[in-house]
Amino acid sequence: MKGTQMLALNKKCWDTVAPYFFQVDCLPKYGPYTASEDEIHLFDSIRNKKVLDIGCGSGHSLQYMAELGAEELWGLDLSSEQIKTANETLKSWKPKLVCGAMEEEVDIPKGYFDIVYSIYALGWTSNLRKTLELIYSYVKPGGSFIFSWEHPVYSNLQYGTEEIAFKSSYHEETPITFETFKGENVQATLYKRKISTYINELNRVGFTIERIEEPEPSSLFDEERAEPSTKYYSLYKARMVPTTFIIKARK
């Protein structure tokens, strides 16, 4: 599938399912069940900083940034519905939100941001190399880029069974198309990628990697009993395999 076809497919999907992701996968959370920013402390000081959210969704991660004193809030999202929601979420802070694809040139200043981040969005790109080149261009020298995404080992676990079993090879880096998404009759496509692919591409565009995290579940779940489950995300599976990996890189 060509990148333009994939973008059109995914834009239609996200415009449809946007309401299902209101305030989901947003800071201080990095992903399902995983340790939060309050526990692993990856971000530099946010006060008076210019920040850019790649895949800003409903705007709640940017709200977190605003409440910690960020000077400027910028967001990019493929979905016009998500941008509409984010503008409403952030109306008290006058954000600069751009509707566009992360892998395409858009109206975002270069060498401008102290912090660029992406929470459970980067993996949707149809062109990882181009996306990281653009992100690198947005970050000012000395600035940081932090992103989280589903751990590719977790992605390969069998869904719909209580067993911890693999359904596919970790080594396969291929596009996957979902015929329905969140119960809606819309398709979505994304690429499977290994962690080494992300690391190598970050290095190639010029970033220096500072930290790689594969967190255990948040301490918020310490007292919860984890029963075997057929759900895609479950505490039982998350205690066996990290749901999420997080990388912090510096320009």
Secondary structure, 3 states (H helix, E strand, C coil): CCHHHHHHHHHHHHHHHHHHHCCCCCCCCCCCCECCHHHHCCCCCCCCCEEEEECCCCCHHHHHHHHCCCCEEEEEECCHHHHHHHHHHCCCCCCEEEECCCCCCCCCCCCCEEEEEEECCHHHCCCHHHHHHHHHHHEEEEEEEEEEEECHHHHCECCCCCCCCECCCCCCCCEEEECCECCECCCEEEECCCHHHHHHHHHHHCCEEEEEECCCECHHHCCCCCCCCCCCCCHHHHCCCCCEEEEEEEC
